[in-house]
Amino acid sequence: MTNNVRQLREARGMTQKDLSLHVGVSRQAINAIETGKYDPSIRLAFALAQFFSKTVEELFQEDQP
């Protein structure tokens, strides 16, 4: 799964720590999501989408085979 969390976060001038505090997870979780090492839970995906005023589908895309 790919995502544009990093681009959206950087566009707001935020650090990973800043974003983690807003959505209630660790900075390491944000890093793992941004690097594609971790797919967030539905609850976290919705929290991130809401924070960025996007849909989950706009934020996360399935990798194409």
C-alpha positions in Angstrom: 0.0 0.0 0.0 1.3 3.4 -0.9 0.3 6.7 0.7 1.0 10.4 0.6 1.1 11.1 4.3 4.7 12.4 4.2 3.9 14.9 1.4 0.8 16.2 3.2 2.6 16.4 6.5 5.6 18.3 5.0 3.2 20.6 3.1 1.9 21.7 6.5 5.4 22.2 7.9 4.9 19.4 10.5 7.3 16.9 11.9 6.5 13.3 12.4 6.3 14.0 16.1 3.8 16.8 15.5 1.5 14.6 13.5 1.9 11.7 16.0 0.6 13.9 18.8 -2.4 15.0 16.7 -3.5 11.5 15.9 -2.5 9.8 19.1 0.3 7.4 18.0 4.1 7.3 18.3 6.4 9.1 16.0 7.8 5.6 15.0 4.3 4.6 13.8 4.1 7.7 11.6 7.5 6.9 10.2 6.6 3.3 9.5 3.4 4.4 7.7 5.3 6.9 5.6 7.9 4.4 4.6 5.3 1.7 3.8 6.5 -0.7 6.5 3.2 -0.5 8.4 -0.4 -0.4 7.2 -2.4 1.6 9.8 -5.6 0.3 11.4 -8.9 1.5 10.1 -9.2 3.8 13.1 -5.8 5.3 12.5 -6.4 5.6 8.7 -9.6 7.5 9.4 -7.9 9.8 12.0 -5.2 10.6 9.5 -7.7 11.2 6.7 -9.8 13.4 8.9 -6.7 15.4 10.1 -5.7 16.1 6.4 -9.3 16.7 5.3 -9.0 13.8 2.8 -10.8 10.5 2.3 -9.0 7.3 3.3 -8.9 6.5 -0.4 -7.2 9.8 -1.2 -4.6 9.1 1.5 -3.9 5.4 0.9 -3.7 3.6 -2.4 -3.3 -0.1 -3.1 -0.1 -1.1 -5.0 -0.8 -2.1 -8.5 0.5 -5.6 -9.5 
